[in-house]
Amino acid sequence: MITFDHVTKIYEGDVKAVDDVAFTVEKGDICVLLGPSGCGKTTLLRMVNRLESITEGEIRINGKSNRDLDTIELRRSIGYVIQSNGLFPNMTIEENVTVVPSLLGWDRKKKRERYHTLMELVGLDPAEYRKRYPHELSGGQQQRVGVARALAADPPVMLMDEPFGALDPITRERLQDEFIQIQREVKKTILFVSHDIDEAIKMGNKIVLMRDGKIMQHDTPSEILVHPKNEFVSRFVGKDRAIKNLSLHTVEDLQKEIGLGDINETIQDTKTVNIHQDLRNTLSTLMNQEAEQVIVTDDHGEKLGTVTIDHVQRYLHLEIREKAPVSTEG
């Protein structure tokens, strides 16, 4: 859906912000651009909608080079959410949400219907917020409106530049959960910039970890966790930061949601875990012994099945966050 074909960005003074980047974001996926400040992730994101020019290489959206598309039409066809939400302070919430449909010439009835649909999608009452202004909303509510506005014209592609980075931790986690639920419904192709490994693992189908304009690793969250390609990736990921939230869930929770795997008797020295053990320690066992599986036992020592890294990843992405309720608080 979005292809980066050996893309390079060189600023004045021969400074390479992005250096020969090549990868593809598949349709309907969230791909997180991750890395420390100055690694090139935001520059790369902004080259998609041509807020930054490309020095070398090409970016294709659905097979078409973004250079060949009219700049205004390109930007109107891509949803864009930034950390500061970017709402127009002199416009009402309804006017903010429908700004792109207005530019596209939608009639009043169609815009009103779209406003209602999107506000309900992001968990805000359409009537209550219609005539309010951005300064009357909390930070979390403003970010919800920002997401609604980005979805207004039903773009196939969304760019999200640290959209939850300015929020307090509780509101941030809630909005992350809500957005994953929204994505399950809308199935957009999303580039998501973050500097937080925990957020990347939670949000992304794939992660592109960058350093000094280069890709260090492009992989699934579980692969980056278990098989970091180099020392930088290993240090950036860290063990405890990546799995700290798993302490809230047990192997029994996982079993109830997705089931356990079959026991492979040919694997030697397989460790066992009790069904009531938390997933953080279970994942640590898998990572530390570099095992393909751990055997799950009940309180009587009976073998129930196995857990793998893939089981933990599926549990988090397919079950826990899909069931997160949309809140109107924050």
N, C-alpha and C positions, 0 to 999 in steps of 0.2 A: 504493500500500500504506500509506504514512504521508503524510498531507497536513497541512501547516501552513497554516491559513487565517487570514492576517492576525493572527498571534499577537503579543501584547505582554505583557511582564512589568514591572510597576512596583513597586519597593520603597518603603518608608517614606521620606518626604522627596522624593517625586516623582522618584526615580531610575529611569530606564528602562534595565533590563538587557537587554531584548529589545524591539525597536521595529518593529512591523508586519511581521513576517517571514512570507513566503508562498512555499512551494515544495512539491514532492512527491518522495518517495523511491519509485522504482519497485520492484516486487516482485523480489527476488533481487539487488538492487544493494547495493553498499557506497557510502554517501554520507558523505564526510568533512566534518565541521564544523571549519573551520580559521580560525585567527586568533590575534592576540596575547592575552596575559593580560588578562582583564577585558572581552573583546569580547562575551560573552554566550553562547558556544558550549556550555559545560557547563550553564548555566541552561536553555537551550533543550532540551538532551538530557534533563535531569531533569524537564522538564514532560511528557515523553512518558509516563513511568510515574508521574506525579503526585507525585514527590518535591518538586517545586515547583509551586505553583498557577499557573493562567493568569489574568492580569488581564483581557485582552481577546482575542477571537478564539477559534479552536477547533482542536484537533488530532484528526484522524480516523485510526483504524487499521482498514484494510480496510473503509472506509466508515462505521464507527461512531465517534461521538465518545467520546474517552476519559473525558469527564466522566460519561457514562451507564453506565460499567462499574464494577462493584464494585472498590474499590481493591485489595483483597487478591488477587482473581482476576486483575486487570489485571497486577499485579506478578509473579505466579506464571507468567503467560503470556508474559512478556518476559524474555529472557536479559539479564543485566547483569554486565559485567566492568569493574572499576575498576583504577586504577594500582597500588594496594597489594594487589591480588588479593582481599582481603576474606574469606579463608578463616577458618573458626572454629578457633582454636588448640587447643581441647580436644576436637576431633573428629578421627577418623582420616581419611585421604584418601578412603576409600570412603564414609564418612558425609558428608563434605563434598560429594562429587560427587552423592550421591543425596538431598541434603537436600530439594529441592523435590518429587521423586517421593514421598518419605516423607510430606510434608505433603499430597500429593494422594491418599494412601492406596494407593499401589502395593504389591503383595505382594512378599515377599522375593525370589522367583525373578525376577520382572520387573525389580526394581531391580538385582539382581546381573548380569543379562544386559546391562542398559543401562550399568552401570559398566564392564564388560569392553569393550563396543563403543566407548565414548567414550575410555577410556584408550588403547586401541589407535589410535584416530583421532588423538589428540594425541601419539602416539609414546612413551607410557610403559607399562611392563609392568604389567598389572593385578595380578598376584600379588605382585610385588616391592613395590608401593606401597600395597597394600590396608590394612595395619595401621600404616603410618607416619603421623607427624603433620607438619603444615606446617613446623614449625621444623627438621625433618630434611631438608628439600628446599632446593635452590638457588633463587634468584630466578626463573630461567627455568622450572624444574620447577613452582614454585608458580603461575606464570602459565598454564602448560599446564593445570594442574588447575582454575584459575579459568575457563578457556575450556570445559573439559569440564563443569564444574558449570553454566555458563550454558546449555549445550546439552542438559542432562539431560532436561528434560521436552519436548524437541523443539519449542521455541517458534518461531513464524514470524518473530518480530522479535527483534533483539539490539541492545542499547545498550552501547557500548564507550567508556569515558572514559579516554583516554590509557593504554590497557592495557599498553603496552610502554615507557612513559616513564621508569620507574625502573630500567630494566635497562642494563647496560653495552652499548656500541655493537654488539659482535659478537653477543651473545645477542639483542639487540633485532632486528637484521637477520635473524637465523636464524628467530626467532619470527614476524616479519612474513611471511617466505617460506612458513613452515609454515601460517600461518593462511590465506593466499591459497589454498594447496592444499586445506586443509580446506573453505573456502568453496566451492570448485569442486564438492565432493561434497554439501555440505549445503544450499547455495543459500538462505541466510537473507537477510532484508531487514535491513540493518545501518546504524545511525547510529554513526559513529566520530569521536570528538573528538581533535583533534591541534593542536599549535602549530607543527608541522614541515612545511614545504612538501614536502620530499623524501619524507617518509612519506605525505603526502596523495596525491602523484602516484603513488606505488607502490601504495597500497592502494585508492584510490577509483575507482569508475566515474564518479562525479560528485563535485565539490567545492563546498561552500558557504563562501566566504571572507567573514568577518564583521569588522566594526569598529564599536565603540560601539553594539552591539546591532542594527546594520543589516547587510543583505546587500550586500556590495560586488560580488560576482560569483557566479553559480551556473552551473557549466558543467562540461564534461569537462576532465580534466587537460590534454589537448593544447590545447584552446581557451584555457584560462587561461595556459598557457605562451606561446602564440603571439599571442594576441589579448587581452591584459589590458585591462579596460574603463576603468581610470583609473590615475592616478599611484600611488595606494596599492597597488593590485594589482600593478602593475609593480615597485614597490620591494619588496613582500613576497615576490614570487616570486623575483626575482633570476635572473641567467642561470646562473652557475656552480653554485650550490647545487642548482638543479633538475635539472641534467643531469650532475653529476659522476660518477655511477656508470656512465654510458654509455661512458666511456673504456675500460671492460673488455671491450666487445663491438665487433666490426667489421661493416662492411657485408656481408662474406662470411658471417658468422654469420647475419645477417638473411636473406640470400638463401637459405641452406640451410633455414631454418625456415619462412618464409612466402612466399618468392619476391619478385621485383622487379616494379615496375609497368611499363606500356607507356610508350614515349616519345611525348610530345605535341610534335610538330614545330612547332606553331603558337606555342608559347611562346618569346618572344625572350630572348636573353642568359641562357640556362640554364647554370649552372655545372656542372662535372664533378667527381666525386670518384673516387678509386681504390677498388677493391673491398676493399682491405686497410685502408682508413682507418677509424678508430674512430668509433663512432656519436655520441660527444660532439661531435667536430668537425664531423661531418656535420650534426647537428642545429643546431649553431651557424651553419653555412653557410645552412641553410634559414631560420633566424630572422633573421640579419643582413641577408640580401638580400630577405627577405619573399617568398621564392619558393614556388611550389606544388610544385616538384620540383627535384631535382638528378639529373643523368645519371651513372650508374655505368659506369666503364670498367675493363677489365682491364689487365694490365701492358703490353700492346701497344697500348693506346689504343682498343681496340675497344669500342663501346658495347654494354652488356649489358642496360640497362633503367634504371628510375628509382626513387628513394626519395623518399617524402613524409613529412610529420609523422605522418600516420596510420600509415604503415608502422612507424615507430619505436615509436609507442604500442602498436600491436598486438603487436609483437615482445616488448616488455617484459611486457605483461599476459597475453598468450595463450600464450607459449612459455616464457620464462625462468623465471617464477615458478611456472608449473604443473608444471615438472619439478623444482622444488626438493625434495630428499629430506627426509622427516621425521626429525629427529635426536632421540635420547634424551639428548643431553648438554645441559648448561646448567642 
